[in-house]
Amino acid sequence: MDSFNIGDTIIYPNQGLGVIEDIQDESYFGQNFKIYHVRILSNNTLVLVPYSNAKEIGIRRPVSEASVEKIFDFMRNGGVDVTMNWKGRYKEHLDLMKSGVMIDVVLVLKSLFYLNLIKPLSFREKKMMEKAKELVVSEISEVSSSPSSEIEKRVFDMLSLCFRNVSPRVDS
């Protein structure tokens, strides 16, 4: 597993961008642990993460700049396989969001974008779509050093291109 250093930008699953503010050896119940002090940038929360749990939690480095175009290509091309059973779909999307893997979060965003074109989303799915969009936009913005507004526009342009042949519902 990657070892992180103070000042490293990381991705904390379902929370987004964070920065390693400190790394300390701390003692709990007679055992010593190496602890990452992670500042989540979106809400300024400090999270303490044991070094031994970082991989299990899914903490990772941001995607490479080279993979950004592959991500946009994935958004622009191919359909999605969306189950119409709300409960199963929501659980599947929740698991993908928790994975913290960028392509999984993009898949959730793409699926919910498509679903929103053909039927109204539930409140929870609207919130999940917003969160997925926020996570994707913030990471790509950080990696590409581009403004969030520019990345958000590009994300929705790619998704719109992907589903250009889908007839949007009338009640929007």
Long-range contacts (C-beta under 8 A, 24 or more apart in sequence): 1-54, 1-55, 2-60, 2-61, 3-51, 4-36, 4-54, 4-59, 8-61, 9-61, 9-62, 9-142, 10-38, 10-59, 10-60, 10-61, 10-62, 11-59, 11-60, 11-61, 11-62, 11-100, 11-102, 11-139, 12-38, 12-40, 12-47, 12-57, 12-58, 12-59, 12-100, 13-57, 13-58, 13-59, 13-97, 13-98, 13-99, 13-100, 14-97, 14-98, 14-100, 14-131, 14-135, 15-40, 15-42, 15-43, 15-45, 15-47, 16-40, 16-41, 16-42, 16-134, 16-135, 16-138, 16-139, 17-41, 17-42, 17-62, 17-138, 17-139, 17-142, 18-47, 18-59, 21-46, 23-51, 41-138, 42-134, 42-138, 58-98, 58-99, 58-100, 58-101, 59-100, 60-100, 60-101, 62-139, 62-142, 62-143, 63-102, 63-139, 63-140, 63-143, 64-143, 65-143, 65-144, 67-102, 68-140, 68-143, 68-144, 71-102, 71-103, 71-106, 71-136, 71-140, 72-154, 72-155, 72-158, 74-103, 74-106, 74-110, 75-106, 75-109, 75-110, 75-155, 75-158, 75-159, 75-162, 76-158, 76-159, 76-161, 76-162, 77-162, 78-162, 79-114, 79-162, 80-107, 80-110, 80-111, 80-114, 82-111, 82-114, 82-115, 86-122, 90-122, 90-124, 90-125, 90-128, 93-125, 93-128, 94-128, 97-128, 97-131, 97-132, 97-135, 102-136, 102-139, 105-132, 105-135, 105-136, 106-132, 106-136, 108-132, 109-133, 109-136, 109-155, 109-159, 110-159, 110-162, 113-156, 113-159, 113-163, 114-162, 114-163, 114-166, 117-163, 117-166, 117-167, 117-168, 117-169, 118-166, 118-167, 118-168, 118-169, 119-169, 120-169, 120-171
